[in-house]
Structure formats: C-alpha cells, structure tokens
C-alpha cells in the first residue's frame, strides 16, 4: 500500500507441466465468495531461470496496482482473500486452475501488519494487510474509522492480555492442579485410556500403533486422544475421540483414566493419580546423549541442572517404559533414572514396516501424497539442533542440502521428500523445486514415508534405527558432526565407525553416493541390524498390550 491509496503487487505464477496462457489475481470476500478479477499482465523475469533450470519461466512474472477505492466498491463486505487463477493449455483444450489461498510471506516476518488509511467521500477508512492468526493466509481488511470502535477494540485487547497472563500464571495452575488432585481421588475408570503423541501434535508413533492394535483386538476399551487444538486438523476424519490438551474435559478424562500412553513428557505440574498406570513409549533408539547423561544443555528456557531435575521428576511417574532393544534398555535406565518395569519388546510403530512393505500399500501411499509412481523416492529426515532456536519449543533448521544441485543431477530419476523434526518451526519455501522436492513435514506418520522411500538421507536423527528394518540404503549427511558430537550432545557409540552407511559432508558427496553406491560403505549394516533391530518382527504392539492391559 502507498500514499496513492493503491495496493501494489508483484510476483510470478507458474505451472510446471503445462503451458500457461493466462493469469488472473482473484479477490473474494468471506461471506458470499463474490469475486473481483484482476488480469495479471506479463512481466519478464529472467531471474527465474536460475531457480527453475529445467523450465523456461522467464515470462511468468507480473506486477501492477489496484485502487483500494475500487476494492471497497467491489463489495460491502470488507474482508478479502487472495488466489491466483491460471489458464493452461491441456491435451483437451484450455483448463482453468485456481491456486490454494495465498499465504502471507515471509512466514516469520519482523512486521506482520501493513496499515494505511484513505478517505472515500466524507468517511475515513483504515486498511490492513496481515496474515490470518492460525493459518497465516494473506488477508486484506477494510473498515470505517470510528473512535468508539477503536477504544472498544483496544479495551478488549487489553483485557485479553490480562486474561492470558492470569491463565499462564501460578494462580490458575494451582487451581487446576487442586482440581486434578480432587478428581484423581475418585474411582478410576478401569478401561479408559488417554493417548498422546509428540505433545498432542500428531496421530503417530508408538501410541498410534498401540491404539490401533487395541482398537482391533480390545474394542471394549474407551480410548481418547489428547490433542493440541492448534493441530486439530491432523486428527479430523480418522474417527478418533479427541480432547483438547489442558481443557476442562481433558482434566476430567486424565484424572479418571486408568491408563496414560505417551511418547514424550507430560508437564510435571500435572499430578498422576495413584490409580493411573502411565505407559511411556518414548520415540527413538538413542544415538545422542539423553537427560542425565548430557554434560551440558543448550536448550532455551532452561539450564543443565533444571533440565535434568525436571526430566527425572517426570520419569519417576512412569510405570512402564518401552525399549526397542537391550542397548536402549541399559541407556534408558541410567539416563532417565528409571527403575520400574522396562518392556523390551521392539517398537510398536515398526510393526507397520513389516506389515506394509509391499507394492500395493506403497503405490496407495504415493497416490495419496500425489507423488509420481515412476520415480525413486529419497527421504531427507534430519534432526534439530539444541542451540538453534527462535524460542522455547521452536527450533530453527537451515537446509544445507543444495536442492538445485540435486535436481540437476537426479531430477530425471528421483524425487526428494523433506521431513523436518516435529520441534522445528521452519516453513520451507520449495516453490522453485516443484515436481522434484516435496515438503512432507506435516504428514501424520513418518512410518508411511519410510515405506515409500528407496533411500534415506539423515544425520543424527534416530529415524535410521527404524528405517534399517526395511534393509534399504542410508546416507548420513553430517556437515556439522564435530560440533554436534563434541559440543551439543555427544554420542553413545562410535557413530563414525559403526554407522550403517556412508558419512558425507557436502551435497556433491550425497549425489555421488546415490549415483554410484559403494558396497564398502554398507559393510556395517548386518552387525548394526543384529544389535538394534533383532526384536522387530511386527508383533511389538501385541507384546506391549498384553503386558500392560491384558493382565489388569
């Protein structure tokens, strides 16, 4: 927006597989979807050649302006959404394709609202361009300037801030904890179970495997999923009974349930009733040092002593802990200070890898993800770095894998799936690599991505312990191994000598090992499999459920 009361825009719109012969910007209002159509004039964009090396999009650019007064006249509704519509030349004629609603970029901007004002007739109008609160879509709002409304809005915002401070404060926590303790003294609901995966953000991992096994074999249990309401879309359409984390219904269900099943820590201020059995499934075989074994903690919002103290307080509440192998059992017992019953069963989540490793399932998954059936699949699944973060619980990740080089060398035969760790807050913009790179970070369960992948690229993530069950090749892209090994975490075994695949530090080395696999680099695989995967046979869920539930 500028002083002339116009909305300026610029960008480019492409389609990688068909010829684009027309482009339009579409504005709609949020009630009756009435549309304002703005033709996008062609603009030369030679810079796109460097981004899309296999396509000529030099004429895909556009720019222009829209008088805000015209936008206001277009509809009495003053909240607008943006789309791009393309005319593409298809095999049977011209097709019209509309984009998803346009996002607000950058995803983590310094300033999220661009404001202006203008006069139409005798009235003053305020104009705001901003991202929507949850989905971060681009939106334009126009409303009449009214002093009373402004005062009222500011008052509501101030009251909301006060409520949020109270809600996150000690008073509310004390009241919540007291209510939890009181309800926890009531008789337990003996066949009620609450599941949670990765802080309520996913329907995945060991809790999902246990839940689905029980759903089939023990349907008499009343089972609920504890979810973060900001991630509610993940759980929709799956027939699950969900409860929002820390809500009043959640308090009642947690306090009265006989069983809790989680793969990560619950807040230590939530008291565990005496009647509750807490099954901690955890979420990986340890390579990097955990909890009490860590020399120094680099995470935000805590220090080394506090982190270890809180972790050990939480682990003292676990009644059962799942272990995938003897190696992990020994580390868990020490690092978590765990002295109760260890279930050395293999990981329930890996049952899927043994049951679904066939063409029918793989093709169905690829079709669901809309990725080509005729290309090999590379899965890139790195971990997070403790010292790279925006804030507590939100970690950065700088993509060091050079996708342009990979696309140039491998694009005819391969595609790449990018799967970021659940703690990473990044939103990748991989638009320049459309048709080659796919961001699957928000895909519900990584096990499905393992099954459809011909090759795994990772670093120090525990994903490679699970992927080894498939017997497929792995490459370890460890460009910062010295810092990670010696400063951030440290390893439990000689990773560089025992890794079941080559360790590389550059994209060029990654490409070389994909194009010309070296049998010598896989020499450690058999010994690795026998040490870490020997319990995995597709029956781990059965063993866990019969130990924890059937005997109660």
ChimeraX attribute file (.defattr): number of C-alpha atoms within 10 A of each C-alpha:
attribute: neighborCount
match mode: 1-to-1
recipient: residues
	/A:1	19
	/A:2	10
	/A:3	9
	/A:4	9
	/A:5	17
	/A:6	18
	/A:7	16
	/A:8	13
	/A:9	13
	/A:10	11
	/A:11	12
	/A:12	19
	/A:13	18
	/A:14	19
	/A:15	16
	/A:16	15
	/A:17	12
	/A:18	13
	/A:19	15
	/A:20	21
	/A:21	11
	/A:22	18
	/A:23	25
	/A:24	19
	/A:25	17
	/A:26	21
	/A:27	22
	/A:28	20
	/A:29	21
	/A:30	12
	/A:31	9
	/A:32	9
	/A:33	12
	/A:34	15
	/A:35	16
	/A:36	17
	/A:37	14
	/A:38	15
	/A:39	13
	/A:40	24
	/A:41	14
	/A:42	15
	/A:43	16
	/A:44	13
	/A:45	15
	/A:46	14
	/A:47	11
	/A:48	18
	/A:49	14
	/A:50	12
	/A:51	14
	/A:52	19
	/A:53	14
	/A:54	13
	/A:55	13
	/A:56	13
	/A:57	23
	/A:58	16
	/A:59	17
	/A:60	23
	/A:61	21
	/A:62	19
	/A:63	13
	/A:64	15
	/A:65	13
	/A:66	14
	/A:67	13
	/A:68	20
	/A:69	15
	/A:70	11
	/A:71	17
	/A:72	17
	/A:73	11
	/A:74	16
	/A:75	16
	/A:76	9
	/A:77	18
	/A:78	18
	/A:79	18
	/A:80	23
	/A:81	19
	/A:82	20
	/A:83	17
	/A:84	21
	/A:85	19
	/A:86	22
	/A:87	18
	/A:88	20
	/A:89	16
	/A:90	13
	/A:91	8
	/A:92	6
	/A:93	7
	/A:94	15
	/A:95	14
	/A:96	13
	/A:97	13
	/A:98	15
	/A:99	12
	/A:100	11
	/A:101	14
	/A:102	14
	/A:103	17
	/A:104	18
	/A:105	14
	/A:106	13
	/A:107	15
	/A:108	13
	/A:109	9
	/A:110	7
	/A:111	8
	/A:112	16
	/A:113	12
	/A:114	12
	/A:115	15
	/A:116	15
	/A:117	19
	/A:118	19
	/A:119	13
	/A:120	13
	/A:121	6
	/A:122	6
	/A:123	10
	/A:124	13
	/A:125	17
	/A:126	15
	/A:127	20
	/A:128	17
	/A:129	19
	/A:130	19
	/A:131	20
	/A:132	14
	/A:133	7
	/A:134	8
	/A:135	10
	/A:136	17
	/A:137	19
	/A:138	18
	/A:139	21
	/A:140	21
	/A:141	17
	/A:142	21
	/A:143	15
	/A:144	16
	/A:145	16
	/A:146	13
	/A:147	9
	/A:148	8
	/A:149	11
	/A:150	11
	/A:151	11
	/A:152	12
	/A:153	12
	/A:154	11
	/A:155	12
	/A:156	12
	/A:157	12
	/A:158	12
	/A:159	12
	/A:160	12
	/A:161	12
	/A:162	11
	/A:163	12
	/A:164	11
	/A:165	12
	/A:166	13
	/A:167	12
	/A:168	10
	/A:169	11
	/A:170	11
	/A:171	11
	/A:172	13
	/A:173	15
	/A:174	12
	/A:175	11
	/A:176	18
	/A:177	16
	/A:178	14
	/A:179	15
	/A:180	22
	/A:181	17
	/A:182	12
	/A:183	18
	/A:184	23
	/A:185	13
	/A:186	12
	/A:187	12
	/A:188	20
	/A:189	16
	/A:190	15
	/A:191	15
	/A:192	18
	/A:193	23
	/A:194	25
	/A:195	24
	/A:196	28
	/A:197	24
	/A:198	21
	/A:199	17
	/A:200	26
	/A:201	21
	/A:202	25
	/A:203	24
	/A:204	20
	/A:205	25
	/A:206	28
	/A:207	29
	/A:208	23
	/A:209	21
	/A:210	22
	/A:211	25
	/A:212	14
	/A:213	16
	/A:214	19
	/A:215	14
	/A:216	9
	/A:217	12
	/A:218	15
	/A:219	12
	/A:220	11
	/A:221	15
	/A:222	15
	/A:223	20
	/A:224	21
	/A:225	25
	/A:226	27
	/A:227	25
	/A:228	19
	/A:229	17
	/A:230	12
	/A:231	15
	/A:232	15
	/A:233	10
	/A:234	18
	/A:235	19
	/A:236	11
	/A:237	7
	/A:238	8
	/A:239	7
	/A:240	12
	/A:241	13
	/A:242	22
	/A:243	22
	/A:244	18
	/A:245	18
	/A:246	16
	/A:247	13
	/A:248	14
	/A:249	13
	/A:250	19
	/A:251	20
	/A:252	15
	/A:253	22
	/A:254	30
	/A:255	29
	/A:256	24
	/A:257	24
	/A:258	23
	/A:259	24
	/A:260	24
	/A:261	25
	/A:262	26
	/A:263	24
	/A:264	15
	/A:265	17
	/A:266	17
	/A:267	11
	/A:268	14
	/A:269	11
	/A:270	18
	/A:271	16
	/A:272	19
	/A:273	22
	/A:274	12
	/A:275	18
	/A:276	22
	/A:277	20
	/A:278	22
	/A:279	23
	/A:280	24
	/A:281	26
	/A:282	22
	/A:283	21
	/A:284	19
	/A:285	22
	/A:286	19
	/A:287	18
	/A:288	19
	/A:289	18
	/A:290	21
	/A:291	20
	/A:292	19
	/A:293	17
	/A:294	17
	/A:295	14
	/A:296	16
	/A:297	20
	/A:298	16
	/A:299	19
	/A:300	16
	/A:301	10
	/A:302	13
	/A:303	12
	/A:304	15
	/A:305	12
	/A:306	12
	/A:307	18
	/A:308	21
	/A:309	12
	/A:310	15
	/A:311	20
	/A:312	18
	/A:313	13
	/A:314	18
	/A:315	22
	/A:316	13
	/A:317	20
	/A:318	23
	/A:319	18
	/A:320	22
	/A:321	23
	/A:322	25
	/A:323	26
	/A:324	27
	/A:325	20
	/A:326	16
	/A:327	14
	/A:328	17
	/A:329	20
	/A:330	13
	/A:331	19
	/A:332	24
	/A:333	16
	/A:334	14
	/A:335	19
	/A:336	19
	/A:337	16
	/A:338	21
	/A:339	15
	/A:340	14
	/A:341	13
	/A:342	17
	/A:343	21
	/A:344	18
	/A:345	20
	/A:346	25
	/A:347	31
	/A:348	28
	/A:349	24
	/A:350	25
	/A:351	21
	/A:352	16
	/A:353	20
	/A:354	15
	/A:355	12
	/A:356	15
	/A:357	15
	/A:358	12
	/A:359	11
	/A:360	9
	/A:361	15
	/A:362	19
	/A:363	15
	/A:364	13
	/A:365	16
	/A:366	18
	/A:367	12
	/A:368	9
	/A:369	13
	/A:370	10
	/A:371	19
	/A:372	15
	/A:373	13
	/A:374	8
	/A:375	14
	/A:376	17
	/A:377	23
	/A:378	22
	/A:379	23
	/A:380	22
	/A:381	23
	/A:382	22
	/A:383	18
	/A:384	19
	/A:385	18
	/A:386	15
	/A:387	13
	/A:388	16
	/A:389	18
	/A:390	14
	/A:391	12
	/A:392	11
	/A:393	13
	/A:394	14
	/A:395	21
	/A:396	18
	/A:397	19
	/A:398	9
	/A:399	12
	/A:400	11
	/A:401	16
	/A:402	11
	/A:403	19
	/A:404	18
	/A:405	13
	/A:406	19
	/A:407	22
	/A:408	13
	/A:409	15
	/A:410	18
	/A:411	20
	/A:412	11
	/A:413	12
	/A:414	18
	/A:415	24
	/A:416	27
	/A:417	21
	/A:418	21
	/A:419	20
	/A:420	22
	/A:421	17
	/A:422	18
	/A:423	17
	/A:424	19
	/A:425	17
	/A:426	19
	/A:427	14
	/A:428	15
	/A:429	11
	/A:430	14
	/A:431	13
	/A:432	18
	/A:433	20
	/A:434	14
	/A:435	17
	/A:436	25
	/A:437	23
	/A:438	20
	/A:439	16
	/A:440	19
	/A:441	19
	/A:442	16
	/A:443	16
	/A:444	16
	/A:445	16
	/A:446	17
	/A:447	20
	/A:448	18
	/A:449	24
	/A:450	25
	/A:451	22
	/A:452	23
	/A:453	22
	/A:454	18
	/A:455	20
	/A:456	25
	/A:457	22
	/A:458	21
	/A:459	22
	/A:460	22
	/A:461	18
	/A:462	18
	/A:463	21
	/A:464	24
	/A:465	18
	/A:466	20
	/A:467	22
	/A:468	20
	/A:469	19
	/A:470	15
	/A:471	12
	/A:472	14
	/A:473	21
	/A:474	26
	/A:475	25
	/A:476	23
	/A:477	23
	/A:478	19
	/A:479	16
	/A:480	10
	/A:481	18
	/A:482	11
	/A:483	11
	/A:484	17
	/A:485	16
	/A:486	10
	/A:487	13
	/A:488	21
	/A:489	21
	/A:490	20
	/A:491	18
	/A:492	15
	/A:493	13
	/A:494	9
	/A:495	15
	/A:496	14
	/A:497	11
	/A:498	14
	/A:499	20
	/A:500	24
	/A:501	24
	/A:502	25
	/A:503	22
	/A:504	17
	/A:505	15
	/A:506	14
	/A:507	16
	/A:508	15
	/A:509	15
	/A:510	19
	/A:511	16
	/A:512	12
	/A:513	16
	/A:514	16
	/A:515	11
	/A:516	8
	/A:517	14
	/A:518	13
	/A:519	9
	/A:520	9
	/A:521	17
	/A:522	16
	/A:523	15
	/A:524	15
	/A:525	19
	/A:526	12
	/A:527	12
	/A:528	16
	/A:529	17
	/A:530	10
	/A:531	13
	/A:532	20
	/A:533	20
	/A:534	14
	/A:535	18
	/A:536	22
	/A:537	18
	/A:538	17
	/A:539	18
	/A:540	24
	/A:541	25
	/A:542	17
	/A:543	15
	/A:544	23
	/A:545	18
	/A:546	12
	/A:547	13
	/A:548	16
	/A:549	15
	/A:550	9
	/A:551	7
	/A:552	9
